[in-house]
Amino acid sequence: MIERKITVDGNEYTMRASALIPRLYRAKFGRDMVTDMRRLADAYKKAGDEEAQLTAMDLGVFEDIAWIMLKHGGMDVGDSPEEWLDSLDGIFSVYEVLPVIIEMWAKNNKTTSVPRKK
């Protein structure tokens, strides 16, 4: 399990990534988080190019994943990403929070097992 603190709208939040996250995500949103994270990470890499931007769909996936990780971190973020976003006084930078999510996801997916020799 990986935990990180982030600041959004002047408030500190705890995000958590664990093996449970994909299951929570699928139960709440009916989509595969592994596929969505891969697509989102690719879109973020492309957005490093000055002409590329995240699409509305990418932003929606980002908000859903951020909300699930915050909820899993024990934060009071409402019953939906929309409720959480509506509670914020301002806006926050996707480009500050998304790298944290991508890093946490990568660390959480790193295996610690050693393959057996054949």
C-alpha positions as CSV (number, residue, x, y, z in Angstrom):
1,M,0.0,0.0,0.0
2,I,1.3,3.5,-1.0
3,E,0.1,6.7,0.7
4,R,0.8,10.3,-0.3
5,K,-0.3,13.7,0.9
6,I,-1.4,16.2,-1.7
7,T,-2.7,19.8,-1.4
8,V,-5.8,20.7,-3.4
9,D,-7.5,24.1,-3.0
10,G,-5.4,24.8,0.1
11,N,-6.5,21.6,1.9
12,E,-4.3,18.6,2.6
13,Y,-5.6,15.2,1.4
14,T,-4.3,11.7,1.8
15,M,-4.3,9.5,-1.3
16,R,-3.9,5.7,-1.0
17,A,-3.1,3.1,-3.7
18,S,-3.4,-0.6,-2.9
19,A,-4.5,-3.8,-4.6
20,L,-8.1,-2.9,-3.7
21,I,-8.2,0.2,-5.9
22,P,-9.0,-1.5,-9.2
23,R,-11.8,-3.4,-7.6
24,L,-13.3,-0.2,-5.9
25,Y,-13.0,1.6,-9.3
26,R,-14.7,-1.1,-11.2
27,A,-17.5,-1.4,-8.6
28,K,-18.1,2.4,-8.6
29,F,-17.6,3.3,-12.3
30,G,-18.0,0.0,-14.2
31,R,-14.7,0.4,-16.0
32,D,-11.3,-1.3,-15.9
33,M,-8.8,0.9,-14.0
34,V,-5.8,-0.8,-15.5
35,T,-6.9,0.1,-19.0
36,D,-7.9,3.6,-17.9
37,M,-4.6,4.3,-16.1
38,R,-2.6,3.1,-19.1
39,R,-4.6,5.4,-21.4
40,L,-4.4,8.3,-18.9
41,A,-0.6,7.9,-18.5
42,D,-0.1,7.8,-22.3
43,A,-2.2,11.0,-22.6
44,Y,-0.2,12.7,-19.9
45,K,3.1,11.8,-21.7
46,K,1.7,13.2,-24.9
47,A,0.5,16.4,-23.1
48,G,4.1,17.1,-22.5
49,D,4.1,18.1,-26.1
50,E,3.0,21.8,-26.4
51,E,0.3,20.9,-28.9
52,A,-1.2,18.0,-27.0
53,Q,-3.8,18.4,-24.3
54,L,-5.8,16.0,-22.1
55,T,-9.3,15.4,-23.5
56,A,-12.5,15.8,-21.6
57,M,-12.6,12.0,-21.3
58,D,-9.0,11.9,-19.9
59,L,-10.0,14.6,-17.3
60,G,-13.0,12.6,-16.3
61,V,-10.9,9.4,-15.8
62,F,-8.4,11.5,-13.8
63,E,-11.1,12.9,-11.6
64,D,-12.6,9.4,-11.0
65,I,-9.2,7.9,-10.1
66,A,-8.2,10.8,-7.9
67,W,-11.5,10.5,-6.0
68,I,-11.2,6.7,-5.5
69,M,-7.7,7.1,-4.2
70,L,-8.8,9.9,-1.9
71,K,-11.8,7.9,-0.6
72,H,-9.5,4.9,-0.1
73,G,-7.2,7.2,1.9
74,G,-10.0,7.8,4.4
75,M,-10.8,11.3,3.2
76,D,-14.3,12.8,3.4
77,V,-14.8,13.5,-0.3
78,G,-18.5,12.9,-0.7
79,D,-20.3,10.1,-2.5
80,S,-19.0,10.9,-6.0
81,P,-16.3,12.8,-7.8
82,E,-18.8,15.5,-8.7
83,E,-19.7,16.0,-5.0
84,W,-16.0,16.3,-4.1
85,L,-15.3,18.7,-7.0
86,D,-18.3,20.8,-6.1
87,S,-17.0,21.2,-2.5
88,L,-13.8,22.8,-3.7
89,D,-13.7,26.6,-3.6
90,G,-11.5,26.9,-6.6
91,I,-9.8,24.7,-9.2
92,F,-6.6,22.7,-9.0
93,S,-3.9,21.7,-11.5
94,V,-4.4,18.3,-13.0
95,Y,-0.7,18.6,-14.0
96,E,0.3,18.8,-10.3
97,V,-1.8,15.9,-9.1
98,L,-1.7,13.5,-12.1
99,P,2.0,12.8,-11.8
100,V,1.5,11.8,-8.1
101,I,-1.3,9.4,-9.2
102,I,0.9,7.9,-12.0
103,E,3.8,7.5,-9.6
104,M,1.7,5.9,-6.9
105,W,0.1,3.5,-9.4
106,A,3.5,2.5,-10.8
107,K,4.9,1.8,-7.3
108,N,1.8,-0.1,-6.2
109,N,2.1,-2.3,-9.3
110,K,5.8,-3.1,-8.8
111,T,6.1,-6.7,-7.9
112,T,8.2,-8.0,-5.0
113,S,8.0,-11.6,-6.0
114,V,11.0,-13.4,-7.5
115,P,10.3,-15.8,-10.4
116,R,11.3,-19.4,-9.8
117,K,14.0,-20.8,-12.0
118,K,13.0,-23.4,-14.5
